Amino acid sequence: MAGGKGVVVTHNRQEALDHAIACERVVIEEYLNGPEVSLFGISDGNSILAMQPAQDFKRAGDNDEGLNTGGMGAYSPLPWAPSDIVEDTYKQVLAPMIAEMNARGTPFVGLLYAGLALTDHGTRVIEFNVRFGDPETQALIPLLKTPLATLLFKAATDGLADEVLEWKSDSAVTVVLAAEGYPSAPKSGGSISSVPSIDNVQIFHAGTVNNGQGLVASGGRVLAVTGIGSDLTEARDRAYRSISQISLPGSFYRSDIALNASVAEKGN
């Protein structure tokens, strides 16, 4: 409803009040301190398969500065996350959710997105969505060996019980190219050129349109560039080498997507 930009997380009382005044309805939630993780599950109504976790970057600027956005980048896997995060989330969040909905006579079939916070008091659920997350999906799906269409078909036909997800051993880093003025007042109509074709890089179109003369920007988040590599460092290098070649006047992207994680990974 707000394009991922309806939330304000702040320690500043006035900033919170200013945001509230601009809204017709306000929901106040507990502040959860800890890194956020996105974990998706595919359900057939009786069972659910948990995918590997991803992390996205919400703020518009480097070092998590600036306004909240729909997401400026993402990466997977998470070398710093607890080794049991998938199993723990499955047992404590996903499976109980599916069982409860089934018990109420409203079985859930499809994609369940759990937004999690890893706090000092354990894993906490921030939100549920019933869709893939953007841009986490652009980092996850290139790593999935099991055909997504097969999973969705089996979800629709109650056939996931014996399915096991297979993943590539690679890493993926997605960097979003945003239009000038995003997220508050993105400018449309800018000409996009020099979109490269590089091995192990996938470019996903979002806010783009072909106006008959070429590709132009039509939304805030214009392109998502995903680099795939043997580790996060290699994946980052490919993503940034690609996105740096794209021309769109006034556009910008964050330079620190998966940076800390790649450094930590090398340290291990």
N, C-alpha and C positions, 0 to 999 in steps of 0.2 A: 504493500500500500504506500510505503514511503521510499521504496527503492533501496531499502537497507540503510536509509539515512535518518530514520525517525527516532533514533536513540541518542541520548546524551549521557555520557559517563563523566562525571566531574566532581571535584572536591570544592568547587566554587559555587556558593549558594546563589549568587546573582545570576550566574550562567544557567543554573538549573531553573530559576524563576523565569528568566527571559524565554527559555525554551517552552516552559509550561504555558506562559501567557499567549504564545503563538499557536497553541493547540486547543482544539475543542474539548479533548478528553486526555487525561494524564494518568499513566500507570507508574507508580513508584515501587521499585523493587530493591531488594537487599543488594548491597554492593559486594561482589565476590572478588576477592583478591587472588590472582593466580593466572597463569597462562591459559589462553583459550584454545580449544581443540574442536575441530569438526569431525564427527564420526557418523557415517551413513550406514543404514541397514536396509536390505531388500527383503520384504516379507510377502508370504503367500497367504497370510491370515492365521496360520497355525505356527509357523516357524519363521525365523528371521536370520539372515546371514549378515554378519558385521563386516564392513569393509575396513581397510587399513586407514588410520587417522591422517588428517591433513590439518594444516594451520593456515589461516588467511590473515591479511593485514588490512585493518579497517580504516585507519587514518590516512588522510590524503598525502601527508608529507613524511619525509624520512624521520626516523627516531620516534615514530608514532606521534607526530605533531600534526596540527591542522584539524579540519573538520572530519567527522565520520563519513564514510562512503559505503557503497555497496561492496567494496573489496578492491584493493589495489594490487593484490598478488597473493600467491599461495605456494605451498610446497608440500611434498610428501616423498618418502616417509619422514618421521620425526625422530631423529637419533637421540634426542634428549628425553623423550617421553618414557614413562615407566614401561618396562617390557610386557607387563600384563594389562596394559590399558585397554586393549581390545576385548580380552576375556573378561576383565572386570566390568567394563561398560555393558557387555552382552548380558552378564549375569545380573547386574544391579539395575540396569536401565532398560535395555532393548527388549530382552525376553519378558520381564515382568509387564512392560507396557503392552506387548502383543497379547500376552495371556489375559490381562485385565480387559482389554477391548474385546477379545473373543468371549470372555465370560459375560460381558454386558450385551452380547448379541450384536455387536458392531465390529466384526473382525476387520483389521486393517490390512489392506493389500496394496503394495506399492513401495515407494521409497520413503523411509523415515530418516530425517536429518536431526541428529542430536547435537546441539551446541553445548559444549561442556566447559567448565572452569575447573582446573586442577588446583584446588586450594589446599591449605595446610590441614584442613579438616576432611580431606578426601575429595573425590570427584563430585561435582554438583552440576545439575542440569540448568542451563540458562534459558534454553528455549527448544521447542520442537518445530520443525517444518516438515511438510509432506512433499518435498521436492529435493532435487540436487541443489547444492550450494554453488554460487558463482563468486569467485573463480576457483574454488577448491576442486570442482569437477574437472576442470581443464588440466589440473595436475594429477588427478587420480586415474581417470579413464585410460590415458596412454600407458599406465603401468599395469593395467588389468589384463591378464592373459585370457581369463574366461570370457567368452563373448557376452557383451552386455545384453544383446538381443535375446540370447538364450536364457539369461537370468530373468529378464522381464517376462518372457513367455512362461517360464516355470513359475514365476510369482503369480501370474494370472491364472494358472491352471493347477495350483496347489501342488507344485512339484519340487519345492526347494529342500525338502527334508533331508535328502541324501546328497545334496550339492555341496561341493567344497570349492571355495574361491582359490584361484591360482594367480599369483602376482609375479611380475618381473622383478629381478633383483636390482633394477636401476632406481635412480632418483629423478624427480621432476620438479622444476621450478617454473611458475607462471608469473609473468609480469604484465600488468595492465597499462595500456596506453590510454590516457584520458584526455578529453578535449579541454581547451582553454576555458577556465571559469568553473570547471567541475570541482565540487559537487553542487555548489549553490546556484550557479547560473551558467551551465555549459553552453558553449557556442557551437552551432551547427553550420554545416555548409562548407567547411574547410576541405580543400583538396588533399587526398591521401595518395602518396606516390612512394616509389622505391621500396615496396614491400618485398623483402628478400625471400629466396627459397634456399634453405640451409638444411643439410642432413641433420636428423635428430632434433628438429624444431618443428612444432606445429603452431600455426597461427589461426586463432578462432575469431571470427567476425562477430561483433555485437552491435555497436552503434554505427553501422556503415550502410550506405546505399549507393547503387550505381545510377547516376542521374542521366545516363545516356552519353555523357562525355568522359566519364571516369568515376572513380570511387571517391565519395565524399563522406564526411562525418555527419551522423544523424542523431547522435546521443552522447551522453556523458562519458561512459566507458566505451571506447571505440574498438579496440583490439585487445586480445589476450594472447601473449606470446609465451609458449611453453617450450622450455629446453629440457631435453632428456639426456642423462649421462650416467656414468658408473657411480658417481657420488654427487652430492649437492654442489660442490665446487664446479665440477664439469657441467652440470645442468645449468647453473647460474651463468657461467661463461657463455654458453650457447644462447640462452635466452636474451642476455644483455647485448651480445654481439649482434643478434638479429634485430632487436627493438631499436637499437641505436641507429640503424640504417633507414628506418621508416621516417618519411617526411610528412608532417601535418603541422602547419603553422600554429604556434601557441600551445601545442600539446605538451604533456609532461608525464613522467612516470617516476615511481620511487626507485632509488638506487640501492636500497638495503633489503630487498626481499630475500629471505632465507640466509642473510649474511651471517648473523650470529650462529645459526644452526650449522652452517657450513664450516665455520671456524671451530666450533665445538666438535664437529665430526672429525676434523683433521686432528684435533687434540687427542681424540680417543685412539 
